Amino acid sequence: MTRFATSCGLVVLLLVAACAGRTPNTANVTEVTGGDACSSVTQPGISAATAERLERASNVLDYENIWRAENPGTTQGTIGGSEVRSRIRSNAGQIRGCYESALDKLPAGEGRVIVRFVIDASGHVPAVSITSNDFKAPEVGCCVAKHVAQWTFPSPTNGGFVVVEYPFVVRTSKSN
């Protein structure tokens, strides 16, 4: 028997800037592969070069600057952390499914997948990068990123975009 619990927490919610004219197609995401699993997920309309730069960004500010350069003429806006957390929690079952599908590969204890993503002016998620994956099952991070890319959040104020970094934490214990 395996017991399983998740804990989610908002790490960083930064400045917001405009995202001109992106209409995500949540049925068609593109994986950027890094080794044996995807390391980011983007919607159609995001260039491969931009996806690679976002994936290599070392922090949220770099991610935001790359996104801003891709979308000139930006304005700042905001989205409440509680709104982001609420939307993530409402989709927790999808994330739980990512972990449960790989439970046989997960060690007992605690681990986390940290994703960094953009919420655009319409509340869609055009780009997600896996910034950390503590598990020996890379498909867990890929699964999390694919789900996050399909979610819709409240639209940021002022027609802007928001960059979010969010840890999905799981605690497992295995007993016979």
C-alpha positions as CSV (number, residue, x, y, z in Angstrom):
1,M,0.0,0.0,0.0
2,T,1.2,3.5,-0.8
3,R,0.0,6.6,1.0
4,F,0.2,9.8,-0.9
5,A,-0.3,13.5,0.0
6,T,0.3,16.6,-1.9
7,S,1.1,20.1,-0.8
8,C,1.1,23.1,-3.1
9,G,2.5,26.6,-2.5
10,L,2.9,29.7,-4.5
11,V,6.6,30.6,-4.6
12,V,6.8,33.7,-6.8
13,L,4.3,35.9,-8.5
14,L,5.9,38.7,-10.3
15,L,5.2,41.7,-12.5
16,V,2.7,41.5,-15.3
17,A,3.0,42.7,-18.9
18,A,0.9,42.6,-22.0
19,C,0.7,39.6,-24.2
20,A,-0.5,40.7,-27.6
21,G,-2.8,38.5,-29.5
22,R,-1.9,35.0,-28.4
23,T,-4.8,32.6,-28.5
24,P,-3.7,29.3,-27.1
25,N,-4.9,26.0,-28.5
26,T,-5.1,23.8,-25.4
27,A,-5.6,20.7,-27.5
28,N,-2.3,21.0,-29.2
29,V,0.8,21.5,-27.0
30,T,4.4,21.1,-28.0
31,E,6.9,19.3,-25.8
32,V,10.5,20.5,-25.8
33,T,12.5,17.4,-25.0
34,G,15.4,17.4,-22.6
35,G,16.9,13.9,-22.3
36,D,14.4,11.2,-21.7
37,A,11.4,13.4,-20.9
38,C,9.9,16.8,-21.8
39,S,11.4,19.8,-20.0
40,S,8.8,22.3,-21.2
41,V,5.4,22.6,-22.9
42,T,4.3,25.4,-25.2
43,Q,1.2,26.3,-27.1
44,P,1.2,26.8,-30.9
45,G,2.5,30.2,-31.8
46,I,5.4,30.1,-29.4
47,S,8.6,29.8,-31.5
48,A,11.0,26.9,-30.8
49,A,13.8,29.5,-30.1
50,T,11.6,31.3,-27.5
51,A,10.6,28.0,-25.9
52,E,14.3,27.0,-25.5
53,R,15.2,30.4,-24.0
54,L,12.3,30.2,-21.6
55,E,13.4,26.6,-20.6
56,R,17.0,27.9,-19.9
57,A,15.9,30.9,-17.9
58,S,17.6,30.7,-14.5
59,N,14.9,32.5,-12.5
60,V,11.5,34.1,-12.8
61,L,12.9,37.6,-13.7
62,D,14.8,36.1,-16.7
63,Y,11.7,34.2,-17.7
64,E,9.7,37.4,-17.6
65,N,12.3,39.4,-19.6
66,I,12.4,36.7,-22.3
67,W,8.6,36.7,-22.5
68,R,8.5,40.6,-22.6
69,A,11.1,40.6,-25.4
70,E,9.0,38.2,-27.4
71,N,5.9,40.5,-26.8
72,P,7.0,44.1,-27.1
73,G,4.9,47.0,-25.9
74,T,4.0,45.4,-22.6
75,T,2.2,46.9,-19.7
76,Q,2.1,45.8,-16.1
77,G,-0.8,44.2,-14.4
78,T,-1.4,41.8,-11.5
79,I,-3.2,38.7,-10.5
80,G,-3.8,37.7,-6.9
81,G,-1.8,34.9,-5.5
82,S,-5.0,33.5,-3.8
83,E,-6.6,33.4,-7.3
84,V,-3.7,31.4,-8.7
85,R,-3.6,29.0,-5.7
86,S,-7.4,28.5,-5.9
87,R,-7.2,27.6,-9.6
88,I,-4.3,25.2,-9.0
89,R,-6.1,23.6,-6.1
90,S,-9.2,23.1,-8.2
91,N,-7.1,21.1,-10.6
92,A,-5.2,19.1,-7.9
93,G,-6.8,15.8,-9.0
94,Q,-5.0,16.1,-12.4
95,I,-1.7,16.6,-10.7
96,R,-2.3,13.8,-8.2
97,G,-2.9,11.5,-11.2
98,C,0.6,12.4,-12.5
99,Y,2.2,11.2,-9.2
100,E,-0.1,8.2,-8.9
101,S,0.7,7.0,-12.4
102,A,4.4,6.7,-11.4
103,L,4.1,5.6,-7.7
104,D,5.9,2.4,-8.3
105,K,9.0,4.5,-9.4
106,L,8.8,7.1,-6.6
107,P,10.9,6.6,-3.5
108,A,9.2,6.8,-0.1
109,G,9.6,10.3,1.3
110,E,9.1,13.8,-0.1
111,G,9.8,15.2,-3.5
112,R,8.6,18.0,-5.7
113,V,8.2,19.3,-9.2
114,I,8.6,23.0,-9.7
115,V,7.1,24.6,-12.8
116,R,7.5,28.1,-14.1
117,F,4.7,29.4,-16.4
118,V,3.2,32.4,-18.1
119,I,-0.5,33.4,-17.7
120,D,-1.3,35.6,-20.7
121,A,-3.9,38.4,-21.0
122,S,-6.7,35.9,-21.6
123,G,-5.8,33.8,-18.6
124,H,-4.3,31.0,-20.7
125,V,-0.9,29.3,-20.2
126,P,1.1,29.5,-23.4
127,A,4.4,28.3,-21.9
128,V,5.4,26.0,-19.0
129,S,9.0,25.0,-18.0
130,I,10.0,22.4,-15.5
131,T,12.6,24.1,-13.3
132,S,13.1,21.2,-10.9
133,N,12.0,17.6,-10.6
134,D,13.2,15.6,-7.5
135,F,11.8,12.3,-8.7
136,K,13.5,9.5,-10.5
137,A,10.5,9.5,-12.8
138,P,10.9,12.3,-15.3
139,E,7.4,11.6,-16.7
140,V,5.9,13.1,-13.5
141,G,7.3,16.6,-14.4
142,C,6.2,16.2,-18.0
143,C,2.7,15.2,-16.9
144,V,2.4,18.2,-14.5
145,A,3.6,20.6,-17.2
146,K,1.1,19.3,-19.8
147,H,-1.8,19.7,-17.4
148,V,-0.7,23.3,-16.3
149,A,-0.5,24.3,-20.0
150,Q,-4.2,23.4,-20.4
151,W,-5.5,25.4,-17.4
152,T,-7.2,28.8,-17.6
153,F,-6.6,31.4,-14.8
154,P,-8.3,34.7,-14.2
155,S,-7.1,37.3,-16.6
156,P,-4.4,39.6,-15.2
157,T,-5.3,43.3,-14.8
158,N,-4.4,45.8,-17.6
159,G,-4.3,43.1,-20.3
160,G,-0.9,41.9,-19.1
161,F,0.8,38.6,-18.4
162,V,2.1,37.1,-15.2
163,V,5.0,34.7,-14.6
164,V,4.4,32.2,-11.8
165,E,6.8,29.6,-10.3
166,Y,4.9,26.9,-8.4
167,P,6.1,23.9,-6.4
168,F,4.0,20.7,-6.5
169,V,5.1,18.7,-3.4
170,V,4.3,15.1,-2.8
171,R,4.9,13.0,0.3
172,T,4.8,9.2,-0.2
173,S,5.2,6.3,2.2
174,K,5.3,2.7,1.2
175,S,4.3,-0.2,3.4
176,N,3.8,-3.8,2.6
